């Protein structure tokens, strides 16, 4: 399970506290411990609520409708405009069920987010920000379409 190392790290860090460094105040120590994100906070900061979080572990998914889809930049987003707003466009006439992977690396943790969307024909929806802009750093969450199919049954 690829997410296990991230969950473990985030869970561990959420319960750890670092003793103050010499000359560091308690308020500064509290601020540094608040800089740790949980997985759900990370997900909520990067992904728009137009999709549904799913577990996906790299297995092959039907991509028969991928040719109708494109991911486009649509303005700036994130803290201090450090990222690009991303939109998913469906140029086909039919509704498409889509799974998008967003791989990332934060410090020494590599993982991904996976989100399922349903997009109507000839339409565009927002899918979030290209970067997580947090605590003065920008972390890329590149989007990849890993599944796309038409029909009544989603993945």
FIRO-413556 format. One record per atom (N, C-alpha, C, CB): x, y, z; residue number from 1; atom name. Coordinates in steps of 0.02 Angstrom, whole numbers, plus 32768, in hexadecimal, padded with zeros to 4 digits. Glycine has a CB too. Layout:
     c1     c2     c3   pos   site
      X      Y      Z   NUM     CA
...
//
This chain:
     c1     c2     c3   pos   site
   802B   7FC6   8000     1      N
   8000   8000   8000     1     CA
   802D   803E   8000     1      C
   7FCF   8000   803E     1     CB
   8029   8065   7FCC     2      N
   8054   80A0   7FC4     2     CA
   8045   80D7   7FF6     2      C
   804E   80BB   7F7F     2     CB
   8009   80DD   800C     3      N
   7FF6   8114   8039     3     CA
   800A   8105   8081     3      C
   7FAC   8121   8035     3     CB
   8019   80C6   8092     4      N
   802A   80B5   80D6     4     CA
   8065   80DD   80F1     4      C
   8039   806B   80DA     4     CB
   809C   80E5   80CB     5      N
   80D3   810E   80E6     5     CA
   80BE   8156   80F4     5      C
   810E   810D   80B7     5     CB
   8095   8173   80C9     6      N
   807F   81B8   80D4     6     CA
   8052   81BB   8111     6      C
   805A   81D3   8096     6     CB
   8021   818D   8115     7      N
   7FF5   818D   814F     7     CA
   801D   8184   818F     7      C
   7FC0   8155   8148     7     CB
   804C   8156   818E     8      N
   8074   8149   81C9     8     CA
   809C   8187   81DD     8      C
   80A4   810F   81BD     8     CB
   80BB   81A6   81AC     9      N
   80E2   81E2   81BB     9     CA
   80B5   821A   81D6     9      C
   8106   81FA   817D     9     CB
   807D   8226   81B4    10      N
   8050   825C   81CA    10     CA
   8032   824C   820E    10      C
   8019   8266   8197    10     CB
   8020   820D   821B    11      N
   8004   81F9   825B    11     CA
   8039   8202   8292    11      C
   7FEC   81B0   825A    11     CB
   8076   81EB   8285    12      N
   80AC   81F1   82B5    12     CA
   80BA   823A   82C4    12      C
   80EB   81CF   829A    12     CB
   80BF   8263   8290    13      N
   80CF   82AA   8299    13     CA
   8097   82CF   82BD    13      C
   80DC   82CA   8257    13     CB
   8059   82B8   82B5    14      N
   8022   82DB   82D5    14     CA
   8023   82D2   8321    14      C
   7FDF   82C4   82BA    14     CB
   8045   829E   8339    15      N
   8048   8292   8381    15     CA
   808B   82A4   839F    15      C
   8039   824B   838F    15     CB
   80BA   82B5   8376    16      N
   80FC   82C6   838F    16     CA
   8100   8310   839E    16      C
   8133   82B2   835C    16     CB
   8127   8320   83CF    17      N
   8137   8366   83DA    17     CA
   8182   836B   83E3    17      C
   8111   8383   8418    17     CB
   819E   839D   83C5    18      N
   81E6   83A8   83C8    18     CA
   81F4   83D6   8402    18      C
   8201   83C5   8386    18     CB
   8223   83C4   842E    19      N
   8233   83F1   8464    19     CA
   824E   8433   8449    19      C
   8266   83D1   8495    19     CB
   823F   846B   846B    20      N
   8257   84AB   8452    20     CA
   82A3   84AC   844C    20      C
   8240   84E3   8480    20     CB
   82BA   84CB   8415    21      N
   8302   84D5   840E    21     CA
   8316   850C   843D    21      C
   8315   84E6   83C4    21     CB
   8355   850F   844C    22      N
   836D   8542   8479    22     CA
   835B   8587   845D    22      C
   83B9   853C   8484    22     CB
   8338   85AF   8484    23      N
   8324   85F1   846E    23     CA
   82E2   85F3   844A    23      C
   8359   860E   8442    23     CB
   82C2   85B9   843E    24      N
   8282   85B7   841B    24     CA
   824A   85BB   844E    24      C
   827C   8576   83F1    24     CB
   8218   85E2   8440    25      N
   81E0   85EA   846F    25     CA
   81AE   85B2   8465    25      C
   81BE   862E   8465    25     CB
   8182   85AA   8496    26      N
   814E   8577   8492    26     CA
   8120   8585   8456    26      C
   8125   8574   84D3    26     CB
   8111   85C5   8449    27      N
   80E7   85D7   8410    27     CA
   8107   85C3   83CE    27      C
   80D8   8623   8410    27     CB
   8148   85CC   83C8    28      N
   816B   85B7   838B    28     CA
   816A   856C   8383    28      C
   81B4   85D0   838B    28     CB
   8170   8547   83BA    29      N
   816D   84FE   83B8    29     CA
   8127   84E8   83A3    29      C
   817F   84E0   83FD    29     CB
   80F2   8508   83BF    30      N
   80AD   84F8   83AC    30     CA
   80A2   8504   8362    30      C
   807C   8521   83D6    30     CB
   80BC   853C   8347    31      N
   80B4   854B   8300    31     CA
   80D4   8515   82D5    31      C
   80D2   8590   82F0    31     CB
   8110   84FE   82E7    32      N
   8131   84CB   82BE    32     CA
   810C   8489   82BF    32      C
   8179   84C1   82D5    32     CB
   80EC   8477   82F8    33      N
   80C6   8439   82FA    33     CA
   8085   8440   82D3    33      C
   80B8   8424   8343    33     CB
   806B   847D   82CC    34      N
   802E   8488   82A5    34     CA
   803D   8485   825A    34      C
   800F   84CB   82B7    34     CB
   807C   8486   8246    35      N
   808E   8484   81FF    35     CA
   8087   843D   81E2    35      C
   80D5   849D   81F6    35     CB
   8078   840B   820B    36      N
   8070   83C7   81F3    36     CA
   8028   83BC   81DD    36      C
   8084   8394   822A    36     CB
   8020   83A4   81A0    37      N
   7FDE   8398   8184    37     CA
   7FCA   834F   818B    37      C
   7FDC   83AC   813B    37     CB
   7F8A   8343   8198    38      N
   7F70   82FF   8194    38     CA
   7F63   82F0   814A    38      C
   7F30   82F6   81C0    38     CB
   7F58   82B1   8139    39      N
   7F49   829E   80F4    39     CA
   7F0A   82C1   80DC    39      C
   7F42   8252   80EE    39     CB
   7ED6   82C3   8105    40      N
   7E97   82E1   80EF    40     CA
   7E9E   832D   80E7    40      C
   7E5F   82D2   8122    40     CB
   7EC4   834E   8111    41      N
   7ED1   8396   8108    41     CA
   7EF5   83A1   80C6    41      C
   7EF9   83B3   8143    41     CB
   7F27   8377   80B9    42      N
   7F4D   837C   807B    42     CA
   7F1E   8373   803F    42      C
   7F86   8347   807A    42     CB
   7EF4   8341   8042    43      N
   7EC4   8333   800C    43     CA
   7E95   836F   8002    43      C
   7E9B   82F4   801B    43     CB
   7E7A   8389   8038    44      N
   7E4B   83C1   8033    44     CA
   7E6B   8400   8018    44      C
   7E2D   83CF   8077    44     CB
   7EAB   840A   8024    45      N
   7ECE   8445   800B    45     CA
   7EDD   8440   7FC0    45      C
   7F0E   8450   8032    45     CB
   7EE4   8404   7FA6    46      N
   7EF9   83FA   7F61    46     CA
   7EBF   83EB   7F32    46      C
   7F2C   83C2   7F5E    46     CB
   7E8E   83C5   7F48    47      N
   7E58   83AC   7F1C    47     CA
   7E18   83D4   7F27    47      C
   7E4C   8361   7F28    47     CB
   7DF6   83E6   7EF0    48      N
   7DB5   8407   7EF4    48     CA
   7D80   83D4   7F0B    48      C
   7DA1   8426   7EB0    48     CB
   7D4B   83ED   7F28    49      N
   7D16   83C0   7F3F    49     CA
   7CE8   83A8   7F07    49      C
   7CEE   83E3   7F74    49     CB
   7CFC   83B1   7EC9    50      N
   7CD5   8397   7E90    50     CA
   7CE1   834D   7E85    50      C
   7CE5   83BE   7E51    50     CB
   7D13   8330   7EA8    51      N
   7D24   82EA   7E9F    51     CA
   7D19   82C2   7EDF    51      C
   7D6B   82E3   7E89    51     CB
   7D26   8281   7EDA    52      N
   7D1F   8253   7F12    52     CA
   7D61   8230   7F1D    52      C
   7CE6   821F   7F05    52     CB
   7D7C   8235   7F5A    53      N
   7DBB   8215   7F6A    53     CA
   7DB1   81C9   7F67    53      C
   7DD4   822A   7FB1    53     CB
   7DE1   81A7   7F45    54      N
   7DDE   815E   7F40    54     CA
   7E23   8141   7F4F    54      C
   7DC5   8148   7EF9    54     CB
   7E23   8101   7F5E    55      N
   7E62   80DD   7F64    55     CA
   7E71   80BE   7F20    55      C
   7E60   80A7   7F9C    55     CB
   7EAD   80CB   7F08    56      N
   7EC3   80AF   7EC8    56     CA
   7F0C   809F   7ED1    56      C
   7EB7   80E0   7E8C    56     CB
   7F1F   8062   7EC0    57      N
   7F63   804A   7ECD    57     CA
   7F89   803A   7E8D    57      C
   7F62   800E   7EF9    57     CB
   7F78   805A   7E56    58      N
   7F9D   8051   7E18    58     CA
   7F81   801C   7DEA    58      C
   7FE2   8040   7E28    58     CB
   7F49   7FFC   7DFC    59      N
   7F2D   7FCA   7DD0    59     CA
   7F11   7FEB   7D91    59      C
   7EF5   7FA2   7DF4    59     CB
   7F10   7FC4   7D5B    60      N
   7EF8   7FDF   7D1B    60     CA
   7EAD   7FED   7D1F    60      C
   7F07   7FAF   7CE2    60     CB
   7E9A   8026   7D01    61      N
   7E53   8039   7CFF    61     CA
   7E43   804A   7CB6    61      C
   7E45   8077   7D2E    61     CB
   7E05   803D   7CA2    62      N
   7DED   804C   7C5E    62     CA
   7DFD   8096   7C4E    62      C
   7DA1   803E   7C58    62     CB
   7E1E   80A2   7C15    63      N
   7E2E   80E5   7BFF    63     CA
   7E11   80F3   7BB9    63      C
   7E7A   80F0   7BFE    63     CB
   7DDB   80D1   7BA8    64      N
   7DBF   80D6   7B65    64     CA
   7DA6   811D   7B53    64      C
   7D87   80A6   7B5E    64     CB
   7D96   8146   7B84    65      N
   7D7D   818A   7B75    65     CA
   7DB1   81C0   7B82    65      C
   7D3F   8198   7B9E    65     CB
   7DEE   81AD   7B8F    66      N
   7E23   81DE   7BA0    66     CA
   7E30   8210   7B68    66      C
   7E63   81BA   7BB1    66     CB
   7E25   81FD   7B2B    67      N
   7E31   8229   7AF2    67     CA
   7E05   8267   7AF1    67      C
   7E28   8204   7AB3    67     CB
   7DCE   8266   7B16    68      N
   7DA1   829F   7B19    68     CA
   7DB3   82CF   7B52    68      C
   7D59   8287   7B22    68     CB
   7DE4   82BE   7B7B    69      N
   7DF3   82E4   7BB7    69     CA
   7E35   8309   7BB1    69      C
   7DF5   82B7   7BF3    69     CB
   7E37   8343   7BD0    70      N
   7E76   8368   7BD6    70     CA
   7E77   838C   7C19    70      C
   7E80   839A   7B9B    70     CB
   7EB2   8395   7C35    71      N
   7EBB   83BB   7C72    71     CA
   7EDD   83FC   7C5F    71      C
   7EE4   8393   7CA8    71     CB
   7EBE   8433   7C72    72      N
   7ED7   8475   7C5F    72     CA
   7EE1   84A2   7C9C    72      C
   7EA7   8497   7C2E    72     CB
   7F11   84CF   7C95    73      N
   7F1B   8501   7CC9    73     CA
   7EE7   8538   7CC0    73      C
   7F64   851F   7CC6    73     CB
   7ECF   8551   7CF9    74      N
   7E98   8580   7CF7    74     CA
   7EA2   85B6   7D2D    74      C
   7E54   855C   7D01    74     CB
   7ED8   85DC   7D28    75      N
   7EE6   8611   7D59    75     CA
   7F14   85FB   7D91    75      C
   7EA5   862A   7D77    75     CB
   7F1C   8625   7DC2    76      N
   7F49   8618   7DFB    76     CA
   7F21   8600   7E37    76      C
   7F72   8658   7E0D    76     CB
   7F42   85DC   7E65    77      N
   7F21   85C7   7EA3    77     CA
   7F56   85BA   7ED8    77      C
   7EF5   8588   7E97    77     CB
   7F3F   85AB   7F13    78      N
   7F6C   859A   7F49    78     CA
   7F83   85D8   7F6F    78      C
   7FA8   8575   7F2F    78     CB
   7FA3   85CB   7FA6    79      N
   7FBE   85FF   7FD0    79     CA
   7FF0   8629   7FA8    79      C
   7FE1   85E2   800F    79     CB
   7FE4   866B   7FA6    80      N
   800E   8699   7F7F    80     CA
   8012   8687   7F36    80      C
   8054   869B   7F9D    80     CB
   7FDD   866A   7F1A    81      N
   7FDA   8658   7ED4    81     CA
   8015   862D   7EBD    81      C
   7FD7   8696   7EA9    81     CB
   8028   85FB   7EE5    82      N
   8062   85D3   7ED3    82     CA
   8052   859B   7EA3    82      C
   8080   85B6   7F11    82     CB
   8012   858D   7E95    83      N
   8001   8557   7E68    83     CA
   7FD2   856E   7E31    83      C
   7FE1   851E   7E8E    83     CB
   7FBF   853F   7E07    84      N
   7F90   854C   7DD1    84     CA
   7F4E   8527   7DDF    84      C
   7FAE   8536   7D8C    84     CB
   7F17   8549   7DD5    85      N
   7ED5   8529   7DDA    85     CA
   7ECF   84F9   7D9F    85      C
   7E9A   855D   7DDB    85     CB
   7EB8   84BC   7DAB    86      N
   7EB2   848A   7D76    86     CA
   7E69   847A   7D68    86      C
   7ED8   844A   7D8A    86     CB
   7E5A   8470   7D28    87      N
   7E16   8460   7D12    87     CA
   7E19   8423   7CE5    87      C
   7DF5   849C   7CEE    87     CB
   7DE7   83F8   7CEC    88      N
   7DE0   83BD   7CC1    88     CA
   7DAB   83CD   7C8D    88      C
   7DCC   837D   7CEB    88     CB
   7DBC   83C5   7C4D    89      N
   7D8F   83D4   7C16    89     CA
   7D7B   8393   7BF2    89      C
   7DAF   8406   7BE4    89     CB
   7D3A   838A   7BE6    90      N
   7D20   8353   7BC0    90     CA
   7D06   836E   7B7E    90      C
   7CE7   832C   7BE7    90     CB
   7D28   835F   7B47    91      N
   7D14   8378   7B05    91     CA
   7CE2   8349   7AE3    91      C
   7D51   8381   7AD9    91     CB
   7CD3   8310   7B01    92      N
   7CA3   82E1   7AE4    92     CA
   7C5C   82F1   7AF8    92      C
   7CB4   829A   7AF8    92     CB
   7C2D   82D1   7AD6    93      N
   7BE6   82DD   7AE3    93     CA
   7BCC   82B5   7B1F    93      C
   7BBD   82CB   7AA6    93     CB
   7BEE   827F   7B32    94      N
   7BD6   8253   7B68    94     CA
   7BF6   8264   7BAB    94      C
   7BE5   820B   7B56    94     CB
   7BD1   8253   7BE0    95      N
   7BEC   8258   7C24    95     CA
   7C25   8226   7C2B    95      C
   7BB4   824A   7C5A    95     CB
   7C5A   823A   7C4F    96      N
   7C94   820E   7C58    96     CA
   7CA4   8208   7CA3    96      C
   7CD2   8229   7C31    96     CB
   7CB2   81CB   7CB8    97      N
   7CCB   81BE   7CFB    97     CA
   7D17   81BE   7CF6    97      C
   7CAF   8179   7D19    97     CB
   7D38   81E3   7D22    98      N
   7D80   81EE   7D1C    98     CA
   7DA1   81E0   7D5F    98      C
   7D8F   8236   7D05    98     CB
   7DDB   81C1   7D5E    99      N
   7E06   81BB   7D99    99     CA
   7E46   81E0   7D89    99      C
   7E14   816F   7DAC    99     CB
   7E58   820E   7DB6   100      N
   7E94   8236   7DAE   100     CA
   7EC3   8229   7DE8   100      C
   7E84   8282   7DA9   100     CB
   7F01   821B   7DD8   101      N
   7F36   8210   7E09   101     CA
   7F5C   8251   7E10   101      C
   7F65   81D5   7DF5   101     CB
   7F70   8261   7E4E   102      N
   7F99   829C   7E5B   102     CA
   7FD5   8287   7E85   102      C
   7F70   82D4   7E7E   102     CB
   800C   8270   7E64   103      N
   8047   825D   7E8B   103     CA
   806A   829A   7EA9   103      C
   8078   8236   7E5E   103     CB
   808B   828F   7EE2   104      N
   80AE   82C6   7F03   104     CA
   80E8   82AA   7F2C   104      C
   807F   82EF   7F2F   104     CB
   8114   82D7   7F3F   105      N
   814A   82C8   7F6E   105     CA
   8151   8303   7F9C   105      C
   818E   82B8   7F49   105     CB
   8149   82F7   7FDD   106      N
   8153   8329   8010   106     CA
   8189   830F   803E   106      C
   8111   833A   8037   106     CB
   81C0   8335   8040   107      N
   81FD   8320   8062   107     CA
   8211   82DC   8046   107      C
   81F3   831D   80B0   107     CB
   8215   82A8   806F   108      N
   822A   8267   8055   108     CA
   81EF   8237   804D   108      C
   825E   8248   8084   108     CB
   81B2   8251   804E   109      N
   8176   8227   8046   109     CA
   815B   8230   8000   109      C
   8141   8239   807B   109     CB
   8157   81F9   7FDA   110      N
   8139   81F9   7F98   110     CA
   80F8   81D1   7F9B   110      C
   8169   81DB   7F62   110     CB
   80C4   81ED   7F7E   111      N
   8084   81CA   7F7D   111     CA
   8059   81E8   7F45   111      C
   8060   81CF   7FC2   111     CB
   8018   81DF   7F49   112      N
   7FEA   81FD   7F19   112     CA
   7FA5   8203   7F37   112      C
   7FE8   81D3   7ED8   112     CB
   7F7E   822F   7F1A   113      N
   7F37   8234   7F28   113     CA
   7F13   8218   7EEB   113      C
   7F21   827F   7F38   113     CB
   7EDA   81FA   7EF5   114      N
   7EB1   81E2   7EBD   114     CA
   7E6A   81FA   7EC8   114      C
   7EB3   8193   7EB8   114     CB
   7E4E   8217   7E92   115      N
   7E0B   8234   7E96   115     CA
   7DE2   821F   7E5B   115      C
   7E10   8281   7E9A   115     CB
   7DA2   820F   7E68   116      N
   7D73   81FC   7E33   116     CA
   7D45   8237   7E26   116      C
   7D4A   81BB   7E47   116     CB
   7D3C   8247   7DE7   117      N
   7D0F   827D   7DD1   117     CA
   7CDE   8260   7D9F   117      C
   7D37   82B8   7DB2   117     CB
   7CA4   8281   7D9A   118      N
   7C75   8274   7D64   118     CA
   7C6B   82B7   7D43   118      C
   7C31   8255   7D7E   118     CB
   7C78   82B9   7D02   119      N
   7C74   82F8   7CDD   119     CA
   7C43   82F1   7CA3   119      C
   7CBA   830E   7CC4   119     CB
   7C16   8320   7C9E   120      N
   7BE4   8320   7C68   120     CA
   7C06   832C   7C25   120      C
   7BAD   8355   7C75   120     CB
   7BE3   8319   7BEF   121      N
   7BFD   8326   7BAC   121     CA
   7C05   8371   7B9F   121      C
   7BCF   8307   7B79   121     CB
   7C38   8381   7B77   122      N
   7C46   83C6   7B64   122     CA
   7C46   83F6   7B9F   122      C
   7C12   83DE   7B31   122     CB
   7C6A   83E4   7BD4   123      N
   7C6D   840F   7C0F   123     CA
   7CB2   8410   7C2E   123      C
   7C39   83F7   7C43   123     CB
   7CBA   843C   7C5F   124      N
   7CFA   8444   7C82   124     CA
   7CEB   8448   7CCD   124      C
   7D20   8485   7C6A   124     CB
   7D15   8426   7CF5   125      N
   7D0E   842B   7D3E   125     CA
   7D52   843A   7D5C   125      C
   7CF2   83E9   7D5C   125     CB
   7D51   845A   7D96   126      N
   7D8F   8469   7DBA   126     CA
   7DA6   842A   7DDE   126      C
   7D84   84A3   7DED   126     CB
   7DE8   841D   7DDE   127      N
   7E02   83E1   7E00   127     CA
   7E38   83F3   7E33   127      C
   7E1F   83B0   7DCC   127     CB
   7E41   8433   7E43   128      N
   7E6E   8445   7E78   128     CA
   7EA9   846D   7E61   128      C
   7E86   8409   7E9B   128     CB
   7EDB   846F   7E8C   129      N
   7F16   8498   7E81   129     CA
   7F52   846B   7E6F   129      C
   7F26   84C3   7EC1   129     CB
   7F7E   8484   7E46   130      N
   7FB9   845D   7E30   130     CA
   7FEB   8452   7E69   130      C
   7FDB   8480   7DF7   130     CB
   7FEB   847E   7E9A   131      N
   801B   847B   7ED0   131     CA
   7FF8   8480   7F14   131      C
   8050   84B3   7ECA   131     CB
   8015   8460   7F45   132      N
   8003   846C   7F8A   132     CA
   8031   84A3   7FA2   132      C
   8008   842B   7FB7   132     CB
   8016   84DB   7FB4   133      N
   803D   8514   7FCB   133     CA
   8033   8519   8015   133      C
   8028   8556   7FA6   133     CB
   8064   8503   803C   134      N
   805B   84FE   8084   134     CA
   809C   850E   80A7   134      C
   8042   84B8   8098   134     CB
   8097   8537   80DB   135      N
   80D0   8548   8105   135     CA
   810C   8562   80DB   135      C
   80E6   850B   812E   135     CB
   80FC   858B   80A9   136      N
   8130   85AB   8082   136     CA
   8150   857F   804C   136      C
   8165   85C2   80AF   136     CB
   8135   8543   8040   137      N
   8151   8517   800D   137     CA
   811A   8501   7FDD   137      C
   8173   84D9   802D   137     CB
   812E   84F4   7F9F   138      N
   80FF   84DC   7F6B   138     CA
   8112   8494   7F59   138      C
   8101   850A   7F2D   138     CB
   80E0   8467   7F5C   139      N
   80EA   8421   7F4B   139     CA
   80BD   840F   7F10   139      C
   80DB   83F2   7F89   139     CB
   80DA   83F7   7ED9   140      N
   80B6   83E7   7E9C   140     CA
   808B   83A8   7EA5   140      C
   80E7   83DD   7E62   140     CB
   804D   83AC   7E8E   141      N
   801F   8373   7E8A   141     CA
   800A   836E   7E41   141      C
   7FE1   837B   7EBA   141     CB
   8034   834E   7E18   142      N
   8028   8349   7DD0   142     CA
   7FED   831A   7DC5   142      C
   8067   832F   7DAB   142     CB
   7FBE   832E   7D9A   143      N
   7F82   8305   7D8D   143     CA
   7F8C   82D8   7D50   143      C
   7F45   8332   7D83   143     CB
   7F76   8299   7D57   144      N
   7F78   8269   7D20   144     CA
   7F35   8245   7D1D   144      C
   7FB2   8236   7D2A   144     CB
   7F19   8240   7CE2   145      N
   7EDC   821B   7CD8   145     CA
   7EEF   81D1   7CD4   145      C
   7EB5   8232   7C97   145     CB
   7ED5   81A8   7D03   146      N
   7EE6   8161   7D04   146     CA
   7EAA   8135   7CF3   146      C
   7F01   814E   7D48   146     CB
   7E6F   8154   7CEE   147      N
   7E34   8130   7CDB   147     CA
   7E01   8160   7CBD   147      C
   7E16   810A   7D16   147     CB
   7DDE   814B   7C88   148      N
   7DAB   8175   7C69   148     CA
   7D7D   8149   7C3F   148      C
   7DCC   81AD   7C3D   148     CB
   7D3D   8147   7C53   149      N
   7D0E   811E   7C2D   149     CA
   7CC9   813E   7C2E   149      C
   7D0B   80D7   7C4A   149     CB
   7CA2   812E   7BFB   150      N
   7C5D   8145   7BF7   150     CA
   7C30   810D   7C11   150      C
   7C49   8158   7BAD   150     CB
   7BF1   811D   7C19   151      N
   7BC2   80EA   7C30   151     CA
   7BA5   80FA   7C74   151      C
   7BE3   80A6   7C32   151     CB
   7B75   80D2   7C88   152      N
   7B52   80DE   7CC7   152     CA
   7B7B   80CB   7D05   152      C
   7B11   80B7   7CC7   152     CB
   7BA3   8098   7CFF   153      N
   7BC8   807E   7D39   153     CA
   7C0C   809F   7D40   153      C
   7BD1   8033   7D33   153     CB
   7C17   80C3   7D77   154      N
   7C5A   80DE   7D83   154     CA
   7C8B   80A6   7D96   154      C
   7C58   8114   7DBB   154     CB
   7CC6   80B6   7DA2   155      N
   7CFA   8085   7DB2   155     CA
   7CEB   8064   7DF5   155      C
   7D3F   80A5   7DB4   155     CB
//
